[in-house]
C-alpha cells in the first residue's frame, strides 16, 4: 500500500496560529498553495499562499472586489468586508468596487491624495510623534500600542482629512471600538461605523459650504470631466481612508518595533545609521519590516466572476479568494532567506501594499508615518526594551489584519523635548 508521508495540515485561525502563523503558511505554500478552508465565520474561501500566485491573483480582473459576486446568500454576504459598512451605506469605496467605477473614484481621490501633500505633512507627523512620546518619556515604561502606535495614525489621518481638532477624540473612541472588536462581536463595530458615517456626512456638508485645504475639501473639489463624487461616495471614501489608513499603520509601527526588539543586531545597525545621519537603512528597513511581519496578513476579499484556474486549482464562479500576503512575502521562491530579518534587503518587491489596481493609495503616508515613528523611538529612547516575555504577548483576533494587542516596553526615563 502506498503510504502518504505528507504531514496533516496544521490548524488555522487558532490563538496559537495567531501568535505565529508563519510555520502553517510554510506548510500551505509547500503542500497546498491554493487551499480551500472554512473561516471562523463559517464562510468557505480559497487561501493563496505562494508569491507568484498571489501576485497574479491581486491583479486578475476575473477576481472582483465587489461582494455582490459572492455566491453566498445575503446572510453570508454580510460576513465579508468591514462590519457595519453595508448597513451604514458605506459600500461604495475603493476596496469594494471594480472598474470603471474604481478607476473614476481612484483618479478623483488621487488628485487630492498626492505624494506632495504627504511630503508637506511630514512636519505634522513628526510633531505628533514627539507629542505622544512626550506623554510617557518620563515614566520609563509604556504600552507602545495604546500610547503611541494607535493614536499617531488616528490624529494624523484626522488632520489630513480635515476633522476639526475638537472632534478628533471622538474619532479616537470610534477607531478604538473597531480595533478592540476586530475579531469579536460585530455589533459594537457596526455602531461605531454608523456614528462615523453620520459624522462624516455632516462634515462633508460643512466643507461644501466652507472648504479648506484638507483632503475632504480636496475630494469635494476634485472633479474629472465634470464628474463629482456623490455625497455617499465622498463619505465612503473618507471612511475607507480612515479605516484603511489607521489600523494598518498601528500594526506597521507595532509589529515593526516588536521585530526590531526581537532582533537586537538589526536594531543596533539601524540606530548606528541614524546616529550617523544615514536615512537609507531606515527606508529599506521599513520595507523589510513590512515584508517580514506586515500589518495586513490577508488581502481584502475577492470573488471569482467566472470559473478560473489559479495555482493549478479550479475555482468556481462566486467563490471567495483570500490572498495571504504574509505567506507570499516569506516565499523562498521569491526571497532569499525569507525568515531572516535583513533591514538592508534590496530586491524587496513585497506585497505588503498589494499589487495591481488596488495597490495601496496611502502607501506614501504609511511609509512616512512608519519611518518617522520608528526613527524617533530609536533616537529618543535608545535603550528601549521589551517588558514582557514574547509568549505572553497577545495578537488581535481577526482575519485581515495582523497586530499586537499590547506592546509593553521599558527604557531609562528622560525629560520631555523642550
VOGU-3710 file (C-alpha; in Angstrom, 3 decimals, decimal comma):
1> xxxxxxxxxx> 0,000/0,000/0,000  1,317/3,435/-0,906  1,914/5,488/2,225  1,367/9,221/2,115  4,158/10,935/4,044  2,623/14,405/3,792  2,025/15,594/7,357  -1,540/16,701/8,125  -2,391/20,357/7,502  -1,714/22,493/10,575
11> xxxxxxxxxx> -4,732/24,080/12,290  -5,522/27,586/11,055  -7,081/30,560/12,882  -6,428/29,297/16,424  -4,852/31,532/19,112  -1,558/29,667/18,676  -1,741/30,274/14,930  -2,446/33,990/15,517  0,761/34,417/17,533  2,906/32,796/14,806
21> xxxxxxxxxx> 1,130/31,862/11,557  4,334/31,518/9,537  5,003/27,759/10,041  1,418/26,974/8,946  1,796/29,223/5,920  5,093/27,492/5,029  3,237/24,153/5,103  0,470/25,512/2,855  2,951/27,041/0,385  4,634/23,679/0,006
31> xxxxxxxxxx> 1,687/21,253/0,103  -1,495/23,194/-0,717  -0,610/26,587/-2,207  -4,226/27,312/-3,190  -6,201/25,824/-0,316  -9,938/25,812/0,374  -10,787/26,216/4,045  -13,624/27,177/6,347  -13,033/30,504/8,055  -14,053/31,187/11,673
41> xxxxxxxxxx> -17,181/32,979/10,355  -18,320/29,776/8,636  -17,640/31,204/5,154  -15,557/28,949/2,889  -12,751/30,607/0,924  -9,583/29,835/-1,026  -6,264/30,852/0,569  -3,479/31,740/-1,894  -0,018/31,472/-0,298  2,724/31,426/-2,995
51> xxxxxxxxxx> 4,204/34,714/-4,207  3,690/34,144/-7,951  0,065/33,026/-7,485  -0,589/35,873/-5,037  0,764/38,485/-7,422  -1,323/37,031/-10,250  -4,494/36,948/-8,118  -4,063/40,541/-6,900  -4,041/41,790/-10,497  -6,539/39,297/-12,006
61> xxxxxxxxxx> -9,591/41,154/-13,330  -11,665/37,965/-13,106  -11,419/38,319/-9,321  -13,841/41,079/-8,366  -13,715/43,185/-5,203  -17,487/43,600/-5,194  -19,255/41,317/-2,661  -22,263/41,189/-4,996  -20,337/38,447/-6,844  -20,147/36,213/-3,741
71> xxxxxxxxxx> -22,174/33,025/-4,343  -23,367/33,008/-0,694  -26,833/34,004/0,454  -27,414/37,585/1,619  -26,634/36,376/5,169  -23,270/35,012/4,018  -22,514/38,189/2,095  -22,910/40,112/5,344  -19,976/38,155/6,812  -17,410/39,544/4,398
81> xxxxxxxxxx> -15,894/43,012/4,373  -15,879/45,605/7,140  -18,563/45,175/9,835  -21,288/47,783/9,543  -20,286/49,201/6,167  -23,332/47,686/4,456  -25,942/48,963/6,917  -24,212/52,364/7,132  -24,388/52,754/3,331  -20,606/52,899/3,023
91> xxxxxxxxxx> -20,100/50,145/0,463  -19,040/52,314/-2,492  -15,386/52,628/-1,533  -12,214/51,588/-3,334  -11,847/48,227/-1,553  -15,303/47,066/-2,697  -15,581/48,169/-6,308  -14,202/47,304/-9,739  -13,508/49,322/-12,893  -14,918/51,521/-14,325
101> xxxxxxxxxx> -16,215/52,976/-11,018  -12,962/52,090/-9,265  -10,929/53,826/-11,987  -13,044/57,003/-11,747  -13,043/57,178/-7,933  -9,355/56,366/-7,618  -8,466/59,040/-10,163  -10,509/61,584/-8,231  -9,049/60,696/-4,844  -5,501/60,502/-6,251
111> xxxxxxxxxx> -5,806/64,186/-7,162  -6,478/65,010/-3,526  -4,013/62,476/-2,069  -0,758/63,359/-3,818  2,794/62,479/-2,748  3,437/66,247/-2,485  0,587/66,626/0,002  2,032/63,741/2,019  5,526/65,307/1,943  4,104/68,644/3,155
121> xxxxxxxxxx> 2,530/66,730/6,025  5,891/65,394/7,312  6,430/68,132/9,971  2,958/67,454/11,439  3,673/63,704/11,635  6,954/64,484/13,423  5,179/66,856/15,815  2,526/64,234/16,684  5,224/61,549/17,104  7,140/63,691/19,605
131> xxxxxxxxxx> 3,926/64,701/21,379  2,945/61,066/22,062  6,476/60,107/23,173  6,423/63,162/25,489  3,331/61,617/27,091  5,300/58,654/28,501  9,016/59,528/28,241  9,304/60,497/31,938  7,689/57,244/33,167  10,358/54,856/31,889
141> xxxxxxxxxx> 7,669/52,454/30,638  4,778/52,424/28,178  2,397/50,304/26,189  3,550/51,272/22,722  0,292/50,200/21,082  -2,162/52,243/23,157  0,104/55,185/23,956  1,881/55,542/20,623  1,150/53,303/17,611  -2,639/53,689/17,981
151> xxxxxxxxxx> -3,096/57,454/18,485  -0,436/58,579/15,980  -2,154/57,490/12,724  -5,634/58,392/14,046  -4,738/62,025/14,717  -2,602/62,185/11,561  -5,389/60,981/9,248  -7,933/63,202/11,072  -5,685/66,217/10,424  -5,245/65,202/6,824
161> xxxxxxxxxx> -8,982/64,661/6,249  -9,786/67,972/7,911  -11,571/66,695/11,030  -11,528/69,659/13,461  -9,235/69,176/16,480  -12,164/69,352/18,927  -13,800/66,307/17,221  -10,692/64,142/16,916  -11,078/62,474/20,321  -14,458/61,118/19,156
171> xxxxxxxxxx> -12,699/59,560/16,184  -10,150/58,051/18,531  -13,001/56,426/20,508  -14,745/55,056/17,397  -11,485/53,746/15,996  -10,685/52,150/19,360  -14,006/50,324/19,228  -13,198/49,000/15,755  -9,726/47,824/16,675  -10,728/46,252/20,021
181> xxxxxxxxxx> -13,510/44,218/18,483  -11,638/43,219/15,343  -12,144/39,516/15,989  -15,145/39,649/18,281  -18,799/40,637/18,057  -19,565/42,782/15,044  -22,360/44,784/16,728  -20,071/47,226/18,572  -18,016/47,825/15,455  -21,142/48,397/13,361
191> xxxxxxxxxx> -22,371/51,019/15,859  -19,045/52,854/15,682  -19,099/52,719/11,886  -22,622/54,190/11,894  -21,599/57,047/14,189  -18,611/57,746/11,999  -20,811/57,688/8,895  -23,238/60,232/10,422  -20,368/62,466/11,457  -18,650/62,292/8,032
201> xxxxxxxxxx> -21,903/63,174/6,231  -22,241/66,284/8,431  -18,567/67,179/7,966  -18,830/66,859/4,165  -21,877/69,119/4,232  -19,950/71,735/6,269  -16,911/71,528/3,948  -19,138/72,060/0,894  -20,210/75,376/2,433  -16,745/76,305/3,674
211> xxxxxxxxxx> -13,936/74,300/2,013  -10,378/74,287/3,348  -7,045/72,840/2,221  -7,716/69,390/3,672  -8,346/66,049/1,974  -12,152/66,065/2,309  -12,300/69,552/0,768  -10,000/68,243/-1,956  -12,330/65,278/-2,559  -15,285/67,642/-2,847
221> xxxxxxxxxx> -13,385/69,911/-5,245  -11,887/67,105/-7,285  -13,775/66,608/-10,467  -12,908/64,772/-13,592  -14,620/65,595/-16,883  -17,360/67,247/-14,874  -17,836/64,153/-12,669  -18,012/64,829/-8,969  -18,092/62,411/-6,078  -21,613/61,894/-4,805
231> xxxxxxxxxx> -22,093/62,614/-1,108  -22,299/58,854/-0,487  -19,077/58,242/-2,396  -17,313/61,067/-0,545  -18,409/59,673/2,842  -17,366/56,146/1,843  -14,038/57,464/0,563  -13,298/59,408/3,761  -14,310/56,332/5,783  -12,032/53,953/3,891
241> xxxxxxxxxx> -9,091/56,366/4,005  -9,565/56,464/7,764  -10,247/52,750/8,164  -7,553/51,529/5,761  -5,126/54,202/6,906  -5,168/53,741/10,617  -5,174/50,107/11,730  -2,605/49,206/9,079  -0,271/51,908/10,424  -0,896/50,892/14,058
251> xxxxxxxxxx> 0,269/47,410/13,074  3,182/48,633/10,952  4,573/50,601/13,917  3,701/47,892/16,475  4,881/44,836/14,513  7,910/46,738/13,197  9,082/47,906/16,619  8,480/44,431/18,058  10,555/42,830/15,276  13,419/45,256/15,983
261> xxxxxxxxxx> 13,267/44,476/19,725  13,497/40,759/18,890  16,469/41,329/16,519  18,947/43,416/18,557  21,736/43,242/15,959  19,467/44,688/13,249  18,130/47,317/15,624  21,689/48,348/16,650  22,624/48,609/12,982  19,693/50,951/12,336
271> xxxxxxxxxx> 20,495/53,046/15,436  24,104/53,455/14,262  22,976/54,532/10,789  20,514/57,071/12,241  23,169/58,437/14,620  25,442/58,997/11,605  22,637/60,812/9,771  22,210/57,990/7,228  18,484/57,562/6,455  18,882/54,953/3,689
281> xxxxxxxxxx> 18,751/51,968/6,079  15,565/53,413/7,599  13,933/53,429/4,144  14,913/49,849/3,205  14,324/48,802/6,838  10,665/49,834/6,952  10,058/47,970/3,679  11,708/44,887/5,191  9,582/45,166/8,358  6,511/45,270/6,087
291> xxxxxxxxxx> 7,668/42,107/4,334  8,827/40,251/7,446  5,746/40,690/9,658  3,454/43,127/7,885  0,262/44,794/9,137  -2,055/43,138/6,609  -1,981/39,343/6,822  -4,600/38,662/4,133  -5,588/40,983/1,305  -9,243/42,014/1,414
301> xxxxxxxxxx> -11,886/39,794/-0,168  -12,025/38,918/-3,859  -14,753/36,930/-5,621  -14,433/34,873/-8,825  -16,686/36,314/-11,559  -16,209/33,152/-13,657  -14,679/29,696/-13,299  -10,902/30,003/-13,366  -7,684/28,147/-12,571  -5,235/29,566/-10,031
311> xxxxxxxxxx> -2,106/27,734/-8,906  -3,419/24,564/-10,526  -6,751/24,693/-8,628  -10,149/25,128/-10,264  -12,020/27,979/-8,582  -15,754/28,211/-9,212  -17,628/31,390/-10,091  -18,765/33,098/-6,888  -16,044/31,572/-4,682  -14,208/33,960/-2,323
321> xxxxxxxxxx> -10,423/34,160/-2,727  -8,141/35,495/0,013  -4,548/36,278/-0,943  -2,288/35,612/2,051  0,228/38,464/1,815  2,049/37,214/4,930  2,696/33,844/3,266  3,631/35,260/-0,151  6,112/37,675/1,431  8,007/34,755/3,003
331> xxxxxxxxxx> 8,074/32,610/-0,121  11,611/31,188/-0,565  10,825/31,003/-4,285  10,948/34,815/-4,347  13,007/35,985/-1,327  16,434/34,751/-0,237  16,357/33,610/3,422  12,737/34,811/3,766  12,518/34,074/7,514  15,542/36,310/8,188
341> xxxxxxxxxx> 15,051/39,989/9,001  17,544/41,962/6,893  16,975/45,721/7,067  19,318/46,282/4,113  17,425/43,830/1,834  17,486/45,306/-1,668  15,347/43,357/-4,116  12,290/43,613/-1,894  9,197/43,586/-4,103  6,991/42,666/-1,144
351> xxxxxxxxxx> 3,203/42,626/-1,455  2,571/44,465/1,818  0,795/47,277/-0,054  -0,872/44,913/-2,507  -0,341/44,902/-6,261  -2,272/45,970/-9,343  -5,118/48,495/-9,492  -5,839/48,119/-5,768  -2,241/48,931/-4,786  -2,456/50,926/-1,540
361> xxxxxxxxxx> -3,196/54,566/-2,301  -1,924/55,563/1,155  1,488/53,859/0,807  3,399/57,206/0,854  1,620/58,239/4,086  2,182/54,814/5,706  5,896/54,973/4,797  6,172/58,484/6,246  4,427/57,515/9,499  6,323/54,226/9,851
371> xxxxxxxxxx> 9,736/55,780/9,216  9,081/58,807/11,451  7,682/56,740/14,331  10,423/54,090/14,346  13,328/56,527/13,835  12,065/58,854/16,591  11,558/55,988/19,058  15,096/54,715/18,466  16,630/58,195/18,696  14,770/59,342/21,796
381> xxxxxxxxxx> 14,645/56,005/23,669  17,940/54,351/22,683  17,743/51,636/25,362  14,123/50,685/24,599  13,476/47,055/25,561  10,589/44,613/25,720  8,934/44,496/29,167  7,199/41,124/28,663  8,005/37,617/27,522  7,207/37,246/23,804
391> xxxxxxxxxx> 4,988/34,222/24,518  2,855/36,345/26,874  2,004/38,903/24,201  -1,410/38,578/22,575  -2,224/39,216/18,939  -5,604/40,628/17,984  -8,009/38,083/16,537  -9,461/38,865/13,142  -8,958/37,762/9,597  -7,372/40,531/7,549
401> xxxxxxxxxx> -5,075/42,460/9,899  -2,128/41,255/11,965  -1,261/43,269/15,056  -0,405/43,109/18,748  -2,987/43,979/21,406  -0,278/45,468/23,621  3,473/46,077/23,417  4,849/46,787/26,918  8,300/48,394/26,859  10,722/49,957/29,332
411> xxxxxxxx> 13,588/52,440/28,987  15,568/54,954/31,033  13,188/57,815/31,908  14,029/61,032/30,089  12,855/64,595/30,262  10,495/65,774/27,551  11,702/67,553/24,434  11,790/71,232/25,278
//
